[in-house]
Amino acid sequence: MVNSSDSENQSSPPADSEPVLPKAQSGAELKALDEDQLPLLAENIRRTLIDCLSKTGGHLGPNLGVVELSIALHRVFETPQDKFLFDVSHQGYVHKMLTGRWDSIHTIRQYEGLNGFLLRTESEHDAFGAGHAGTALSAALGMAAARDLKGEDNHVVAVAGDAAFTCGVSYEALNNIATTTKKLIVVLNDNEWSIDRNVGAIANIFNALQTSPTYSHLHDKAAEFVEKIAGHTVRRLASKVEEGAKNLLLPSVIFEEFGLRYYGPIDGHDVNLLVKTFEHLKNEEVPVILHIITEKGRGYEPALDNPQKFHGLGPYASKTGETAAASSPTYSQVFGESLTKFALEDEKITAITAAMPTGTGLVPFQQGVPDRYFDVGIAEEHAAVFACGLATQGLKPFLAIYSTFFQRAYDMAVHDAGIQNLPLRLCMDRAGLSGDDGPTHHGLFDIGYMRHVPNWVLMQARDEDEFVDMLWTMAQYEGGPIAIRYPRGAGTGAKLKQQPLVLEIGKAEVVQDGTDVALFGLGNMFEIAEQAKSKLEQLGYSVALINPRWIKPMDKSCLELYAGKCKVICTLEDHVLVNGFGCGVMEHLYSQGLHTPVERIGWPDEFVEHGSVPVLREKHGLSVEAVVEKVLKHLKRSNNQKVVAG
């Protein structure tokens, strides 16, 4: 493998006399390369990515698929004057390498290293930050409109995968492009995958195109067309054929109806063809869309064989692609296996995912109960209302969506599920810190956006066994919308009971009684509370340890009991402090005229950076030591007041 920090790779030929692989860290360096060096540059980028990401983890497959595309863009255009927008932006690693960050790519997703997505504060070449799907076209159109209003002449290029076109907001943008600007380039990167294989009518259209007998002919014609256009103004479409054949290619019909001139499909791994194509498209006086066909994981056999795994993963063996086995099942796995088991016993249970069957653990359900499994694509709003529709007909829909992605369906939580009091069962995966993925993926706001909506029930389990109890409770609950939040990654290793229990709604678990301090450790923060309890007991204090379970309705009688018998209450949550669980505790105690101090442990009122969970917890005061230090201030103050009073 070629190491990204190897400064000798341009001056010292390899011992085995392989071709020297060029390196380019800027548009100027890239433009200075000869045409025949571009494929070698692509090879160097791939080797570097495979090597570096084997140590850090990251979105390997998507980036291997856009190497030639990224090279061609930077060969033809000039950032930061010209603007590149990558939908989701998890495929922006190559762009980072070509804009001064090649030697830092080994820090990707590491604390204080490069972010795993584009970030405006990281580089002037990152025109727009992202982490969720469907943003590129709308933001690009906004930039193009601003350019037009200011009388400027730079180029705006939006790169979106075919999965982005299962996302409604992409079509909202398409609806406005032709009436807003005359100059915009959209690149449709068609590889049949988002994280999992794409689903739905649009995905079927693109797949039919790739497998059509006509496709190979038109692919070649598009390539021939681009070869001929250099230096000429061409008004006809690259893929224009007789009307009967054009009707076969529905993508061209769709995009032309939106007012975009359609080019393609062409080979997205032919870098010189891409360069010639962009050289032509930059002179077009109408909005255009270039349809390219790429392979996710190109150049790395393990990634080609397993696109789901290599979409985004942790460290792996670079030669084989093997990853270390997890010590315990993840919450996602426990969720999928448990829900499948429940569904086999209850024919009313259905499962819905928004293009994330692997990420949410629903593959067992997909395989075991296929007729009651629904993947709606990247369409969280539709998924939520669809689930509500199922609920009106007496079914039991379990909607599995990452906490950070459900933010998009907030109106549905209020308008469709909440107001109508429908028994939607919302399962919010990746609730809490999402570590290396950073602020776009941290699920730190769901308590805040859910707990004040009437009719909703919200809970979080301390371990996997209680998690299954809560899922079982949700399956039996018919009182209205109910949600559970649970963290990314492996659980505690707790052994699951043979038969789960139905938990009493709104009843906390008092694990240990005490009279000095009451620690309320919510969900995955219960372990921190346990450790803090031990340290405080070593200092001679009587500590109550409570597993809250319920965020809404919270156990008010339990709160009032310990507010009356303890000197301080401490709440711990994997959520921002603003409008979180601790705020709910303070609100209730204040409403009852109880003034026991409440010390809250949680995330600050800011977008938390990326990094490992232990490092970020230590930095932001979610450690055992921080809990003990904050609680002791109140206990010592209380003791001093007793001495003075005596």
N, C-alpha and C positions, 0 to 999 in steps of 0.2 A: 504494500500500500504506500501511496505517496503521502507524506505527512504535510499538513497545511502550514506548518511552521518551518519547513525545510527551505531555507533561503538559497540553497545550492542547486535546486532542481532546474534552474535555467542555465547554469554555467558549467556544471560538471556532468558529462554524459554518464549514464548508468554503466555499470561494469559489463552487463550483458548486451550492451550496444543497442538497446531498444531506443526508439525515437525519444528525443527530449520532449517532455510534456510542457507546453507553455503555461504561463500563469498570468492572469490579468486581474488587477484589483481596482481598475477604473475604466470608464468609458474610453478614455484616451489610449490606455494600454491595449484595450480590446480592439479598437479601431486600427491600431498600428500593426496588428497581426496580419499575416498573409491569409488569403482565403483557405488555403489547404491546411492551415494550422488550427482552424476552428474545430474540426472533429477531435484533434488532439487535446485542445483545451477542454472540450466536453468530457473526454476520458479522464483528464486530470481532476476535474470537478467531481466526477462520480467516485473516483478512488478516494479523494479527500473526504467526501461525505460519508462513504461507507466506513472508513477508518475512524473518523472523529465521532460519528454517531454511535459506533459500537461501544464507545466509552461513556457517552452522555445520555444516549437514548434520544428520541425525537421523531419527527415525521419524515422518515427515510423514503418510503415509496412515492409519495407525492412529489418530492423534490427531484428524485431520479427521473421522473417523468417530464419535468419541465426544463431540463438542462439546456437543450438546444433552443427552446423558445426564449429562455432568459438571455442567452448569448445573443440571439438575433435581435431582441429588443434593444439591448445596450449597444449593439453594433450600429443600429440604424438611428436610434433616438439619442437624446442627450438629457440625462437627469442631472440636477433636479428641475431644470427648466421644463422639460417634458415630464409628464406625470404617469407613473405606472401604479395601477391599483390591482391587487390580487385578492379575489374573493376568498374569504376566510383568512388568507395570508399565511397559512401553515406551509405553503409551497414557496415561501419567499427566501429560503436559505441561499439559493443560488444568486438571487438578486443581492443579498447581503454580501456574498463573497465578491461580487463584481463591483461593489461600491465601497471598497476600502475596508472590508471586514473579513477578508479571507483568512488572515492570520489569527483572527479571534473566533473562528467558527468552532474551534474545539471547546469554547466556553458556552456554547448554545444551551439555553435552559438551565444553566448553572447560576447560583446566587452571585449577583453582581456581574454576570456575563451577558451575552447576547440573549435577547428575548426570543422565544420560539415562534413569535408572530411579528408582523411588521409593527413598528412603534415610532410614532412621529418624533418623540423625544430622543430616540436612539440615533437617528440619522436624518439629514435633510433630504436624502434620497427616498425615504419612506413617506410617500405622499399622503397615505391614509392608513391608520391602524385598524386592525380587525382581529377577529377570533371566532366570529359567528358567520354563518353563510348568508348570502344574498345582499351584501352591502355594496359590492364593487360597482354595479351599474348605476345605482342611485347617486353614490358619491362622485363617480366619474362624471355623470351628467351635470351635477352641481358645479364641479370644477370647470367643465367646458362652458357652461352658461356664464360663470364668473369671468372666464377668459374672454368670451365674446363681449360682455358688458364693458370690460376694461380695454377693449380694442387690441388685445394681444394675439399672438399667433403660435403659441406653443401647442404641442400635441398631448392628448389625453388618451391613454390606452387602458382598458379594463380587461383583465384576464379572469374568466370564470369557467369553472368546470361544468360539465353537463349536469351534475347534481344540483348546481345552483339554479337550474331551470325547473327544478321541482319545488322551488321556493317562491312563494307568491310575490314577495317584494321585488324579485327580478322582473316579473311581468308588469308590475306597477311602474318600474323604471322604463321598460321597453315601450310602454304606452305613451311615454312623454318625450322620448329621444328625438324623433323626427320633427316635432313641433317646437323643440327647444333649441337645437343646435344643428349646424350643417357639417360639423367636423368632430367626429368621435370614432374611435376604433375599438370594437369589442372583439376579443379573442375567445372563442368557444373551444375550450380544451376538453376534448371528448375522449374519455378513457373507460367509460362504463361504470366507474366506481366513485363513491364519495368515501365513506369509511367502509361500508359494506356495499355490495352490488346495488346499483340504483334500481328503483322500482317505479311503477306508474306508467301512464300513457306516454309522457314525454320521453322517459327512458326507453320505452319500447320503440318509439319512433327512431331515436338515434341508433338503437341496436339493429333495427330493421335496415337502416341505411348501411351500416357497416357490413351486414351479412347479405345484402342484396347482390345478385349477379351483375347488376348495373354498376355497382359501386366501384369495382376495380377499374372499369372503363372510364368512369367520370373522374376518379382519382388521378389517373394518368392524364386525362384531358386538362384537369386543373393545373397539374405540374407543367404540361406543355404550354398552357396559357401564360403562366407566370414567366416561363423562359422567354416568351415572345414580347412581354410588355415593357421590358427595360427601355426607357427613353421614349415611350409612347404614351399618349393619353387614350385610355380605353374606357368605353362607356358600357360595354356589355359585361355581364357577370361571368366570373371564372367558371362557374359550373353550369352556364346557360346552355341548354340543349332544347330540342323541340318540346313543345308544351306538354305533350303526353308524358315524356320522361320526367319533366320537371315536376309534374303532379305526383310522381312516385316519390320524389325527394321532399317529403313534407317539411323538413327544417327550412329549406329555402323559401317555401311558400309562407310558413309562419313568420319568418323574420322580414320578408319583403312586405307582408301585410302591415307590419309595424313600421315600415318605412326605412328599413336598413338594407343596404345593398349587400347581398350575400356572396361570399367567395368560399370556394372549397368544395368538398373536403380535400385537404392536402396532408402530406406526411409531416407530422410534428417533430420528427427526429431528423429531418433533412435540413441541417442548419443553413446551408447556402440557399436552398429554396425558400426558407423562411425569410432570410435577409432580403432576397429579391422581391418577395411578396410585400414585406413592410415598406421597402423603398417605393413601391408603387402605391400602396394604400395611404401613405402619408400625404400624397398629392390629391387624393380624392376630395371632392367638394360636397359629398353627402356622407351621412353616418354609414359605417360599414361594419359587417361582422365577418370575421375570418374563422372558419371551422377547420380545426386541426385534429388529427387522430394521433393519440399518444398511448404509450404503455406505462401504466403505473408500476414503478419498480424497475424501469428499463436499465439493463446493464448489470443486474444483480439477481442471480438465479433464485435465491431464497425469497426475495421480495416478489418476484414474478410468480412463484409457486404459491405464495400465501399473502395476497394483497391486503387482507384484513389485518393480519398480524403486523405487517410492516407499514401500515398507514401511520401509526404512532406507537412507539414501544420504548421500553427501557433499554439498558445496555444489553449487548448480545455479542456472541463470538463472530468476528467479522468473516471468518472463512466459511462457517457453516450456517450462520444465522440463528444458532440455538440461543435460547434465553434461560436464565435460572428459573427453576420451579419455585412457585410461591410457597411460603411456609404454611399458610392457612388459606382457605377459600376466601375470595373477596366477597364483600356484601352484594355485589352485582350477581355473582354466581349463586350465592345463597338465595337471593331473590328469585332468579330464574328457575332454579330447581324446585324451590318451595311452591312457587305459583303454578308450575306445571303439575306438581303432585295434587295441589288443591283443585285444579281445573279438571283433572281426570276423575275427581269425585263429585264435582259440581259443574254441571253443563251450562250454567249461567255465566261462569267466569270467562272473560275475554281479556286479551292483552293487546295494547296498542303501543307502537314505538314510532318515533319520527326519524327514520333512517339510521337507527342505532341498535339493531338487534344484538350485535356482539358487545358493544359498550355497556348496554343495560342488562346483559345477561339473559336475554330472551331467546337465544338460540334453542335451548331445550324445549321451550314452549312452542316455538316455530316448528320444530320437528315432531313433537309429541301431540300437539293439538292444533294442527295447521288450519283447520276450518274456523278457529276462533282467534287466530293471530292476524293482526293487521299492521303492516308497515306502510305508513302514508307518505314517506319521503320527508324531505326537510320542510316540514309544514306544521309547526307546533300549534299554531292557532287553529288550523283545521283539525288537528289531532284532538285538541281539547273539546271542540264543539261536537266533533264526531263521537267522542266518548260520551258526551252528554246526551246525544241522540240515542245511543245504545241504552243509556241508563233509563230514559223515559219508557223504554219497552221492557223493563223488568230484568235486563241483563246486569251483570256486575263487571263493568269495565275497569281494568287496571291500566292506568296511563303512566308509562315509564319514560321520564324525560329528565335530563340533567337539570339540576337546580338553576344553573346559569342560563340554560336554554329556555326554561319555562318562563323566564322574564318576558319573553315575547308573547306569551299567551295570558298575560295578566288580566286583560279585559275579560277573557273567557272565564277566569276564576271568579270574577265579580258578576258579570252580566249573565252568563249562561249557567254556571254551576251554583254560584252563591245565591242569587236572587230567586232562582227556581228551586233551591234546596235539593238538587239532584245528587244521588249517591255516586258521584264520581270518585274513584279511588286513585289519588295522585301519588306516585312513587318518585320522589326527587332524589335521584342518584347524584353523586359528587357534591353533596351538600357539605359546606365547610371549605377549608382550604384545599385547593387542587394543586398545591406545590409547584412543580416545575412548569406547568402550563401558564401560570401567571394570572393577572387580573381579569382577563376575558373569560377565564374558566373557574375562578374561585366562586364557590356557591355560598357567598357570605351575606346575602340579602333576603333570602326566602322567608325567614321568620318575620322580618320587617314588612314584607309585602303581602304576607298571608294572615298574620295573627289579628289584624284589625278588620278583616272581612267577615261580616255576619254569616252564621251557619256553618262555617268551616271548623273542623277538628284537625289539630296538628300535633304530631308526636315525634319522638326520637328515642331509639333504644340504646341501652348501655353496651350490649354485645349481640352476637349473632342469634343466640337462643331467644332472647327477648325480641329481637327483630322478627323472627318467625312468628312469635306470639302476636306481635302487632299486625303482621300481614294476615294472619288467621282472623284476628279481631276485625280487620278491615273487610274481610270476605263475608263476615257475618253481619256487619253494620249496615243498616238501611236508613239511618236517621238523616242523611244529607251528605254533602261533600266531606271527604276525609283525606288527609295527606300524611305521609311519613317522609322524613328526611334522613339520609344516611350517607356516610362518607365514602370517598374513593379508597380503593385498595383493600388489603386483607383486614380481616377482623381480629378479634382477640384470641381466637382459637377455642372459643367456648363450645362445649359439646351440646348438640341439639337434642331436645327431648323427643321421644317417640311420637307423642301427640301434643301439638301446641295448645296453649291455653287461650281462652278469651279473656282479655284484660278489662278491668272496670275502667270505663272512660273517666278521665279526670282524677285518678287515684294514684298518687306517688308511692314509691317504695322507700320506706325508712329502713336503711340497711343497718344503721347504728344510731342509738340515742346519744345525746350529749347536752351540756348546759353552757358551755363557753362560746362556741362557734358552731354554726350550721352550714355545712358545705353542700350546695345543690349543684351536682355535676351532671350536666345535660349531655346525653349521648356519648360520643367518643371522648368527651372531656371528663367523664366519670373516673377514668383511670388516673388522670392528673389529680382529681379530688381525693382519690384513695391515697395516693402518695403524699399529698399535702396533709391529710389526716394523720398519717404515721409520724410525720415530722413534728406536727403540732403536739401530738401526744407525747413525743419524746421530750418536749419542752414543758410538759406538765399540764396541758390544757385538756379539758373534756370536749370532745368533738362529735357532733352529730353528722352523719353522712347520709345524704338523701339522693336517690335516683328519681328525678322529677317525672320522667316519662312523657308527661303531657305539657305541651307548650300552651295549647288552647283546647279545652279549658284546663287551666292549671289547678293544682290541688290547693285551694284557698285555705281550707282548714289546717292543712299541714304548714303552710306558710305562717298563718296566724299563731299556731302553736309554738313554732320555734322563734318567731319574733318576740313572743312573750317570755320565753325561758332562756334565750341566748343573748349574749352581749353584741354579737355581730352576725349577720348573714352574708355569705359569699356565694355568688352565682358564677358558674363557669360554663361557657358556651363557645362553640366553633362557629362564630357569627360575629358580625359587627356589633359593637355595643349600642349604637343608635337604633332605637326601636326594636331591640332584641329581647331575649328571654328575661334578662336582668331588668330591663326597663319595665316589663310586665309585672315583675315582682315588686318593684318600687311603686308602680302605679297602684297596685292593690293595697299594699301596706299603708300608703298615704291615704287612700280612700277610707281606710278603717281607723285612721287616727293613730296608727302605730309608727313610732319614730325610731325603731331599731336601725342602726346603720346598715346599709347594704353596699358591700364591696363587689363590684362587677369585674369579671375577668373575660375578656373577649378581644376582638380585633378593633383597631382604631378607625376613626371616621376618615378613611382615605382608601385609595385603591392600592391594595397590598401587592408588592412586587413578586416576581417569581423566585423560587429557590426551594430547597428541601424544607419539609415541614418542621423538623427539629430546629433548624437554623432560624426560620422565621418566627417560630413560637418563642424562642429565646430572645430574639430582637424586640418583639412587640409585647413582651410581658405575659405570655400564656404558659410560662413554665411553672414547675412546682415551687421553685425558689421565689418567684414573683408572687404566687398565691400566699405563701407563708409570710413574706415581708409585708404585704398589704394588710393581711388579717391582723398581724401582730401590732400594727399601729393602733388599731381600734382596741385590742385587748389590753395593751399597755396603758392607753388613755383611760380605759375603764378602771383599771387597777389604781391608777394615780388619783382618779376622782374619789375612789373608795377611801384611800389614805387621807385625803384632804377632809372628806366628810367625817372621818373618824376622829 
